């Protein structure tokens, strides 16, 4: 009996050593809320189960996490992988030769066959794959609390911007917070993007953000977008400045607020609170059958290294993150939809199904602003919008400032 126990102990010990000997991967990311932490565990569990050792470096707030990652890459102490958005955020690192590509993984698994074009155009730079895209988020969803709507006597969800304002008025009259908002520049940019997409449509959206057309920016249609954006500010409570997005979502979860304009990552918070779409909250991807579906998301880049174990870890991670099962499990927890178009999504909720149905119409697929703007342009636009949201600035000045900031 003792011999059997000794043999079992030795075999367990050797197994643990074998597991520990797998490629170690330090991963910098900003997924720190309850729903986000549950989602990223999908990746760490898959990596550890495959024999690797996931070392989690979670840094709250995307800007801070990216800054730490860039500083460490430049300083010669890079992580194995780092999270960025599906955007031009990491293009400078590519151009300066600071990232490894994962071409052999992408070619082996056929990424170009299942990635949507807006995503493929970001992760593939000059023919090489420098990032592993892990999801598709749509940042401009309209979420609403069923309890708040019931209290305010709202029977139907809004189908137009005008109907949205009517809903907000009813919520305000009922003593609720009409629009749950976190007063941070990136959140104001999301509200602006939602108005631009739904009021201006794909045509104006592309003229402003992709073409940076000065005539369109200073035209009446865009002026109406800005005035509508500013009008929403009147429905935000006084405690909004500095509030985190998930704390704004909590106001919907508790029935204290009626509507939030935010990405589909909010579903992770609803899920943590055991709330279900259709029962406890509603989701609106956009107003009208032609409303654009803004493609945002997350990618992981792989800092330059010649260390064989680190390269092995990077390739292993890239493959696992895009594996069909991992893609579905991650998106269910994260609130996103899979970046792959060839996976079984039957288990996903009604909000995800709504997004997946829209994604089938390629004419409604648009990149988010960061796909069309470089970081400096995007930062300038964000500063202008936040100042306009919080201060009394003439709309004509805002138009001129945006035209100047986005000048080709």
Buried (B, 14 or more C-beta within 10 A) or exposed (E): EEEEEEEEEEEEEEEEEEBEEBBBBBBBBBBBBEBBBBBBBBBBEBBBEBEBBBEBBBBEEBEEBBEBBBEBBEEEEBBBBBBBBBBBBBBEBBEEEBBBBBBEBBEEBEBEEBBBEBBBEBBBBEEBBBBBBBBBBBBBBBBBBBBBBEBBEBEEBBEEBEEBBEBBEBBBEBEBBBBBBBBBBBBBBBBBBBBBBBBBBBEBBBBBBBBBBBEBBBBEBBBBBBEBBBEBBEBBBEEBEEBBBBBBBBBBBEBBBBBBBBBBBBBBBBBBBEBBBEEBBBBBBBBEEEBBBBBBBBBBBBBBBEEEBBBBBBBBBBBBBBBBEBBBBBBBBBBBBBBBBEBEBEEBBEBBBBBBEBBEEEEBBBBBBBBBBBBEBBBBBBEBBBBBBEEEBEBEEBBBBBBEBBEE
